[in-house]
């Protein structure tokens, strides 16, 4: 099976802060691949490299055989038309109706007549169970409904790749289960490839074919959900079992707390 995305020895830093320190992974066509890891591990930075918003310090990302950071502006624009994105905070246009939010990418990026756009919008809304919500504004939607509209917009143009950034965050159990099933069903029905960035392992059980776990800027573990659940890597075990103590620190690296507060600790004499 051909790979849609190939990431090779990817490095990136924000100033002195090294975030990606040699990421290697592949995303096969037609699969749903999960990317997990603690906050600040570089998941969003990796997505920005796939989309071409960032240029690597070292290494490369290939999308459909093209090295992303070598593309010029026109080529990058063409590449991005092949990617659908479900943002972490939905990212709906608040002054547009549900219908117009979905019609927007079709109007901007295709020459389709309005009657065809209408049919496509209603088809996508039907797929997420919200065809009759087309005239509502984003502010009138519940959290779960908003996520479903964002999902429908991500698939509006039937892109080869769909990226879901924390699609399960903040959802009630029913909405969460619905979104998880939709991601899996739509991926298979449309023949697309999906990347799911998530903290939620149990939801990933219903969705992903393969998982990558990022820690300390590299792929610390990879495999099926069952393989990661049985991983002996300390960071993977701590993360998946929500243990407070382990190699994944809660505090961002810094100098001692007492130094920041100008507190001088004195030891009394015996």
Secondary structure, DSSP 4 states (H G I P E B T S, - for coil): --EEEEEEEEEEEETTEEEEEEEEEEEETT-EEEEEE-TTSSHHHHHHHHTTSS--SEEEEEETTEEGGG--HHHHHHHHTTEEEEBTTB---TTSBHHHHHHHHHHHH----HHHHHHHHHHHHHHTT-GGGTT-BGGGS-HHHHHHHHHHHHTTT--SEEEEESTTTT--HHHHHHHHHHHHHHHHHHT-EEEEE-S-HHHHHTT-SEEEEEETTEEEEEE-HHHHHT---HHHHHHHTT-SSSSS-SSPS-S-HHHHTT----PPP-
